[in-house]
């Protein structure tokens, strides 16, 4: 069993996280909630899906995180003609010039990295999207009967454009469920947009310093699991997830009317880890109800399938989640 962390050690880890935030802010103006959710995903050891219209800085945000972390970083631009072997790698036939013997050698693809930017993931067909499934879930790649481990830490940050845009393929439910958080980017407010214009059109470009390495991240991820979560909070999360299923007796009217199916157990696991990570990010060693409330939408919105009635009434998953939080009472002992 790990020794309990001291206040000094906690202060040191929190200071590193503050430095990481400051480093990203060198290149990213505003988007404080988005940056926080990205760091929560990193601390919780999960993958993140960022969605927003083109031009909101999704790729720049991920690149900035890659620069701030002293980790191997690769980017894959997903296109309609991308093949699974372009991601995972392929076998090459090589000849030994000394003996004349030929043998196959596995040439690792760009997925063999610690921080992977899967840019515009939903612009490639499902066959290629599925190539990421094993890697995201198991942290391994299987090819020609051999299983290859991926580096630790391994963190996929995928971007996607809204499904209304031309040339997009909806991500399969199994793929979406592999993402810890679905983070939505919106247009910046006027002050931030003015600051973006000033920062990106002059000679001075924001340089992102390296402030953290792989060992720091693994230590923080281990610390997240030591963050305390009370039994009442754990019970509330369990009931929230179960109430998101239309067939459940406790499902509120919004769930029964607007969802075809709800979240599975992985949503509960993700909500627990994300809430613990948020607590640590804010310098606390205990998760609270506010942590769960703040992260319910990013954790659950991509795990709910809306009904035809929801589409007809222009209801979003976030609307249902908001009603769910109101309808499921917090356990009182």
LINTANOR-V785449 format. One line per field, one symbol per residue. ss: DSSP state (H for helix, E for strand, C for the rest). psi: psi as a letter, one per 40 degrees, with the letter a starting at -180 (. if undefined). burial: I if it has 24 or more other C-alpha atoms within 12 Angstrom, else O. A space follows every 10 residues. Layout:
ss = ???
psi = ???
burial = ???
This chain:
ss = CCCCCCHHHH HHHHHHHHHH HHHHHCCCCC CHHHHHHHHH HHHHCCEEEE ECCCCCCHHH HHHHHHHHEE CCEEEEECCC CCCHHHHHEE EEEEECCCCC CEEEEEEECC CCCCEEEEEC HHHCCHHHHH HHHHHHHHCE EEECCEEEEC CCCCEEEEEE CCCCCCCCCC CCHHHHCCEE EEEECCCCCH HHHHHHHHHH CCCCCCCCCC CEEHHHHHHH HHHHHHCECC HHHHHHHHHH HHHCCCCCCC CCHHHHHHEE ECCCHHHHHH HHHHHHHHHH HCCCCECCHH HHHHHHHHHH HHHCEECHHH HHCCCCHHHH HHHHHHHCCC CCC
psi = hiiiiidddd dddddddddd ddddeddhha fddddddddd dddefiiihh hiiieefddd ddddddddhg ihhihhhhid ehiddeddai hhhihhddee iiihhhhiae egidhhhghf deeiidddde dedddddefi hhhfehhhii ihihhhhiii iieeiifihh hiddddeehd ihhhhiiiid ddddddddde eadhihhhih eiaddddddd ddddeehhhi dddddddddd ddeehdeide hidddddeid iaiadddddd dddddddddd defifhiidd ddddeddddd deehhiiddd ddefhidddd dddddddhih hh.
burial = OOOOOOOOOI OOIIOIIIOI IIIIIIIIII IOOIIIIIII IIIIIIIIII IIOOOIIIII IIIIIIIIII IIIIIIIIIO OIIIIIIIOO OOOOOOOOOO OOOOOOOOII IIIIIIIIII IIIIIIIIII IIIOIIIOII IIIOOOOOII IIIIIIIIII IIOOOOOOII IIOIIIIIII IIIIIIOOOO OOOOOIOOOO OOOOOIOIOO IIIIOIIIII IIIIIIIIIO OOIIOIIIII IIIIIIOOOO IIOIIIIIIO IIIIOIIIII IIIIIIIIII IIIIIIIIIO IIIIIIIIII IIIIIIIOOO OOOOOIIIII IIIIIOOIOI OOO
